[in-house]
């Protein structure tokens, strides 16, 4: 049974024409769910609204301001700990570089050039390995597999973006 138009008519406060009223009354005779909806709507309309207790607004605003202060204080402490942690890691990683630079600048330059040569060799090796894999792998793996892999990466990326948006929202109001 389709309740959609009848639920809309019951919940909206716009006048119905004669055909709609007849259809609604006929539906209400047969449908217990819509009857219950009508009773709940009538009970809510007849409920007397009460004013909040004295000072509610003031207490709410004070509590809201206290929560904001606590949140700002937590953010400050978090930023401080994050900054100190990053500085400690940078110092830990950079200490050998500073020690080597203070002893012999030529040795430091030599180690940088050696590291650059190693990285270049690594990039060439990885490139050659990928070219071999791309020549060999398609013979064994069907194209549908690659579509599934690309789709999986896409879904993971989408989930990541959605979670970032969800957790980075700043609540507004109370």
PAMI-97030 format. One record per residue (C-alpha): z, x, y. Coordinates in steps of 0.05 Angstrom, whole numbers, plus 32768, in hexadecimal, padded with zeros to 4 digits. Layout:
[rec [Z,X,Y]] ...
end
This chain:
[rec [8000,8000,8000]] [rec [7FEC,801C,8044]] [rec [8028,8019,8074]] [rec [8009,8043,80AB]] [rec [7FF2,800D,80DC]] [rec [8030,7FE3,80D1]] [rec [805F,801D,80DB]] [rec [803B,802E,811B]] [rec [803F,7FE7,8134]] [rec [808A,7FE4,8123]] [rec [809B,8026,8146]] [rec [806F,801F,8184]] [rec [8083,7FF1,81BC]] [rec [803F,7FD5,81CC]] [rec [802D,7F8C,81C7]] [rec [8006,7F75,8189]] [rec [7FCF,7F42,8189]] [rec [7FD4,7F03,815F]] [rec [7FAF,7F20,8123]] [rec [7FDA,7F5E,8122]] [rec [801A,7F35,8127]] [rec [8005,7F09,80ED]] [rec [7FF2,7F45,80C2]] [rec [8035,7F67,80D3]] [rec [805E,7F29,80C1]] [rec [8038,7F21,8080]] [rec [8043,7F6B,8070]] [rec [808D,7F67,8080]] [rec [8096,7F2E,804E]] [rec [807A,7F5B,8016]] [rec [8092,7FA0,802A]] [rec [80DC,7FB4,8024]] [rec [80D1,7FF9,8043]] [rec [80B3,7FDC,8083]] [rec [80EA,7FA8,8085]] [rec [811E,7FDF,8082]] [rec [80F9,8004,80B9]] [rec [80FC,7FC5,80E4]] [rec [8146,7FBD,80D8]] [rec [8154,8006,80EA]] [rec [812A,8001,8128]] [rec [814E,7FC1,813D]] [rec [8192,7FE1,8130]] [rec [8180,801E,8159]] [rec [8168,7FF3,8193]] [rec [81A8,7FCA,8192]] [rec [81D6,8007,8190]] [rec [81FD,8012,81D0]] [rec [81F4,8057,81ED]] [rec [8235,807A,81FF]] [rec [823E,80AC,8236]] [rec [8253,80F3,8222]] [rec [829B,8106,822A]] [rec [82B2,811F,826E]] [rec [829F,8167,827B]] [rec [826C,8169,8241]] [rec [8235,8185,826D]] [rec [8262,81BA,828A]] [rec [827D,81CF,8246]] [rec [8237,81D1,822A]] [rec [821D,81FC,8263]] [rec [8259,822C,825D]] [rec [824E,8232,8212]] [rec [8204,823E,821C]] [rec [8211,8274,8250]] [rec [8243,8296,8221]] [rec [8210,8295,81E9]] [rec [81DC,82B4,8218]] [rec [820D,82EB,822C]] [rec [821D,82FA,81E3]] [rec [81D2,82FD,81D3]] [rec [81C4,832B,820E]] [rec [81FE,8358,81F9]] [rec [81E5,835B,81B1]] [rec [81A0,836C,81CA]] [rec [81BC,83A4,81F6]] [rec [81E3,83C1,81BC]] [rec [81A7,83BA,818E]] [rec [817A,83DD,81C0]] [rec [81AD,8414,81C9]] [rec [81B4,8420,817D]] [rec [8169,841D,8175]] [rec [815F,8450,81AD]] [rec [8194,847E,8191]] [rec [8176,8478,814B]] [rec [8130,8489,8163]] [rec [814A,84C4,818B]] [rec [8171,84DD,814F]] [rec [8134,84D9,8123]] [rec [8109,84FB,8156]] [rec [813C,8532,815E]] [rec [8142,853A,8112]] [rec [80F7,853D,810A]] [rec [80EB,8567,8148]] [rec [8123,8599,813F]] [rec [80FB,85C8,8112]] [rec [80C1,85C6,8144]] [rec [80EF,85D7,817D]] [rec [810F,860F,8155]] [rec [80CB,862C,8142]] [rec [80B2,8626,8189]] [rec [80EE,864B,81A5]] [rec [80E5,8684,8174]] [rec [809A,868F,8175]] [rec [8066,8666,8199]] [rec [802E,868A,8173]] [rec [804D,8675,8130]] [rec [8051,862D,8149]] [rec [8007,862D,815D]] [rec [7FF4,864B,811A]] [rec [801C,8615,80F4]] [rec [7FFB,85DF,811D]] [rec [7FB5,85FA,810F]] [rec [7FC6,8600,80C5]] [rec [7FDF,85B8,80C4]] [rec [7F9F,85A2,80E7]] [rec [7F75,85C7,80B3]] [rec [7F9D,85A6,807A]] [rec [7F94,8561,8099]] [rec [7F49,856C,80A2]] [rec [7F43,8582,8059]] [rec [7F6C,8546,8042]] [rec [7F3F,8516,806A]] [rec [7F01,8535,804B]] [rec [7F1F,8530,8005]] [rec [7F33,84E7,800E]] [rec [7EED,84D7,802A]] [rec [7ECB,84F7,7FEE]] [rec [7EFA,84D3,7FBE]] [rec [7EEB,8490,7FDF]] [rec [7EA0,849C,7FDC]] [rec [7EA5,84AB,7F92]] [rec [7ED0,846E,7F86]] [rec [7EA1,8441,7FAD]] [rec [7E67,845B,7F83]] [rec [7E8B,8451,7F40]] [rec [7EB9,8415,7F4A]] [rec [7E85,83DF,7F5A]] [rec [7E65,83E9,7F16]] [rec [7EA7,83D6,7EF4]] [rec [7EC3,83A3,7F24]] [rec [7EA1,8360,7F32]] [rec [7E96,834B,7F7B]] [rec [7EC6,8310,7F73]] [rec [7EFF,8341,7F6A]] [rec [7EF0,8360,7FAD]] [rec [7EEF,831B,7FCD]] [rec [7F34,830D,7FAF]] [rec [7F4F,8350,7FC8]] [rec [7F34,8344,800E]] [rec [7F50,82FD,800D]] [rec [7F94,8316,7FF7]] [rec [7F96,8348,802F]] [rec [7F81,8311,805F]] [rec [7FB8,82E3,8047]] [rec [7FEC,831B,804C]] [rec [7FD5,8329,8093]] [rec [7FD8,82DF,80A5]] [rec [801E,82D9,8088]] [rec [8032,8316,80B0]] [rec [8017,82FA,80F1]] [rec [8038,82B6,80E5]] [rec [807B,82D6,80D5]] [rec [8077,8301,8114]] [rec [8069,82C3,813E]] [rec [80A1,829C,811D]] [rec [80D6,82D2,8123]] [rec [80C2,82E9,8169]] [rec [80C9,82A4,8189]] [rec [80FD,82A1,81BF]] [rec [8123,8260,81BB]] [rec [8120,8237,81FB]] [rec [8158,8209,8210]] [rec [8190,81F3,81E3]] 
end
